Amino acid sequence: MKYTSLNFGGEEFKLRITAASAIDLEKKLGGRNPLDILAAIEGGNLPSISSVLLILHASIQKFHHGFKFEDVVNLYDQYVEDGNAYTDLLPSLIEVFKVSGFFPNKA
């Protein structure tokens, strides 16, 4: 199964958005398609931190069951404490969308 990974505090997390987590994510984003957030990034607009963390939460569920949104918030705080920035997460989000089937595979 395809996934991308991200390191938080020395621990590697596998990330992928499944159909079920995408549906849940859309509800949490107020009905917005998660690709709207990606389009904003591609257009040079920064998405809200809450949107980024909601996407991260949705993408972590497949391989790390039982991870709560609060756990993701704590991971983000650790990520920043480790010297990373909010904008460092954005390329990882684009990779999550790629491995999650939001774009066609190029042969």
KADADA-V64089 format. One record per residue. RES is the residue in three letters. PSI is psi in whole degrees, 0 to 359 (NA if undefined). Layout:
# KADADA-V64089
RES_PSI ; RES_PSI
This chain:
# KADADA-V64089
MET_136 ; LYS_146 ; TYR_165 ; THR_164 ; SER_158 ; LEU_141 ; ASN_126 ; PHE_118 ; GLY_37 ; GLY_359 ; GLU_134 ; GLU_133 ; PHE_129 ; LYS_136 ; LEU_133 ; ARG_138 ; ILE_120 ; THR_172 ; ALA_315 ; ALA_317 ; SER_330 ; ALA_318 ; ILE_315 ; ASP_320 ; LEU_315 ; GLU_318 ; LYS_316 ; LYS_336 ; LEU_15 ; GLY_31 ; GLY_355 ; ARG_142 ; ASN_134 ; PRO_335 ; LEU_338 ; ASP_323 ; ILE_318 ; LEU_318 ; ALA_324 ; ALA_319 ; ILE_312 ; GLU_330 ; GLY_2 ; GLY_5 ; ASN_136 ; LEU_131 ; PRO_163 ; SER_154 ; ILE_322 ; SER_320 ; SER_316 ; VAL_316 ; LEU_329 ; LEU_319 ; ILE_316 ; LEU_317 ; HIS_315 ; ALA_322 ; SER_341 ; ILE_343 ; GLN_323 ; LYS_315 ; PHE_348 ; HIS_74 ; HIS_144 ; GLY_4 ; PHE_122 ; LYS_161 ; PHE_321 ; GLU_324 ; ASP_321 ; VAL_320 ; VAL_317 ; ASN_321 ; LEU_317 ; TYR_317 ; ASP_319 ; GLN_320 ; TYR_314 ; VAL_318 ; GLU_327 ; ASP_3 ; GLY_5 ; ASN_165 ; ALA_159 ; TYR_315 ; THR_341 ; ASP_337 ; LEU_336 ; LEU_315 ; PRO_326 ; SER_323 ; LEU_319 ; ILE_319 ; GLU_321 ; VAL_314 ; PHE_320 ; LYS_311 ; VAL_348 ; SER_8 ; GLY_18 ; PHE_348 ; PHE_148 ; PRO_148 ; ASN_138 ; LYS_124 ; ALA_NA
